[in-house]
Amino acid sequence: MHALVQGVILGILTGGVYALMASGQTLIFGIMKVVNLAQGAMVIMAAYLAYGLFTRFGLDPFLAIPITTVIMFGLGVGVELLFLRPLRREDKSELSLLVTFAVALLIEGVLSVTWGTTYRSINASYANSSWTVGSYQITVVRFWAFVLSLVALGLLFWLLNRTRFGRAVRATVQNPESARLLGVEAQWVSALGFGLGAATAAAAGSVYGLLYPFYSGSHYDLISRLLSIVVLGGLGSVGGAVIAAVIVSTSSAIVAATISPAWSEMTFFVILILVLLIRPRGLFGSVNRGAI
Amino acid sequence: MSIPSVLRGGIFVAALVTLPLLGLQHWFLNLLVFVLIYATLSSSWNLVGGFAGYPSLGHAGFFGIGAYTLALIFRDHVLATGYEPFVLLPVVGLIGALIGWPIALIAMRTRADVFAIVTITFLFVVQTLAFNLHDLTGGSQGTALPIPPFNADHYEVPFYYVLVALLLFTMGLTFATMRSKVGLSLVSIRADEDKARGVGVRVIGVKVLAFSVSVGITAMVGAVWAYYESFIYPQFAVDPLITIAMVLMTFLGGRGTLWGPVLGAVILESGQQVLTYQLGAVQLYLIVYALIFLVIILLLPRGILPTIEDRLRLYRRRRRTDAAPDDWPGDLAAPSSEADTATLLGGGAT
């Protein structure tokens, strides 16, 4: 029982971080109908940036986030303008999968050339300290990671629901044609939306680097989890992604605590298969003709 | 079946069969083996990804399943002739296809993007299993296959001919598909699945069949590869890069064509071997590969063969117009219905 509760606590705290990564992914899909296979690579890249700033300038990974956010936002906008915009509309969804995979490989290649292929981890002074609440351990890093994810998600929701840009984004998600007719600059919404999705990877990257050791190939592992979460939550639904992230990471933490850590990864996939059997459009997904 | 296509096929087969007789060096035979591996893989991917338009990213999972199936069958075996694994290849293919059947039934409830996601997650499931099922796969320690007792002087040759047979089988299947109702059904699914179902195409049966056959062939290639390598590790047997290579080669050559995947494999795999050799560092090769990948998709989104064919058709039409302007009422842009059907079917025999 103790292990179970500890697992649930761990799962919820980790779920916040996954929620942040997955919200960027699902946002990009919602706006552009593009599955960004480079999202994992972008998170790892942000982790390396935070690592670089930490080792070279002693900058705390949490404080590095504003800097990495700007870099990742620029990268996202650049990828959209250079590689995704030129695609022809009729086979955009198929080709964009390949393009974003190529971007992931490109990022992986650049990271391996710059930092090598050995595992790195960000060893901040508080990396190993933890609090004891009752008889349960809560590591400081995980707690702050969770808080940070909540703040970042809050910002994202504010941006989407309370600003002009957010309204344009939501209009595009609902109906791109009508949005365009009503004067939304779809081209810019796409570019900025992709940048925004990449920017969520920046905050997630700092946190990921603090929590886990990583190397340039870590993104394969990450992207498969993110994709399961996003499909579970319903493609394009940010709220769905958050809830799905918490569900998935809690159940995988429970499996790790009660059965074996080696099998916890499988939980993601088992849940995904169950969802596809019962409700192929995910928990909060809408039915898109041609997608499901 | 026109004469040129028979001629083309005949020349191709003759060239494949005689190549190893020329006394080639080991490195070149090795290169040919890998070109054949990828040509067969891409051709098999083309059956489902090219014709039906279901972009599977999970084929590398079946490649790994084939590799481990052969390893399991021949665990603790000593080979007498070395040809036993080749004889059992159909069994491996059948197992791959049988595993693929329920996977396809589940995964093909979704389309396009979601299908790609589901299949890529399947790939990672297989990889996780390969790492975790120590008793079956040896985990990250890897597992050994029986050593083939072939003469070291022409070690590659048996593998070469088996792969030639597999490639010709796959291409024959593709050729038959393109000329049958199944092929037409697959293309109609790619064009518009809902309408296809509406006019009575048995969409589920056809696409699940295509998927099973495709992954069965992929599993057989995986088995040959494992036997060739003698020792396999999860990260190489179930490698996302294999999936990507299959997709990329098919896209480069031309989706839904007979020769496209083969052409793509010849160009990319020989290019890759040379690049890895020249650049040494694997990481640098990743960057170059990704850039080539991007350039191909942005410049030739339809692939080499369909692009060439379009150019040719346009050129011929222009010449005809120049020669006899009265036949054409000046409407150059209007595509003939004949040309449209050809495009849909991937341009006939190309």
Interface residues (C-beta under 8 A of the other chain):
Chain A: F29 K33 V35 L37 F83 P86 L87 R88 D91 S93 E94 L95 L97 L98 V99 F101 A102 V103 L105 L106 E108 G109 V110 S112 V113 T117 S216 Y220 D221 I223 S224 L227 S228 V230 V231 L235 A262 W263 E265 M266 F268 F269 L272 I273 L276 L277 P280 R289 G290 A291 I292
Chain B: G53 P55 L57 I106 A107 R109 T110 R111 A112 D113 V114 A116 I117 V118 I120 T121 F122 L123 F124 V125 T128 L129 F131 N132 D194 P240 I244 V247 L248 F251 A281 V282 Q283 L284 Y285 L286 I287 Y289 A290 L291 F293 L294 I297 L298 P301
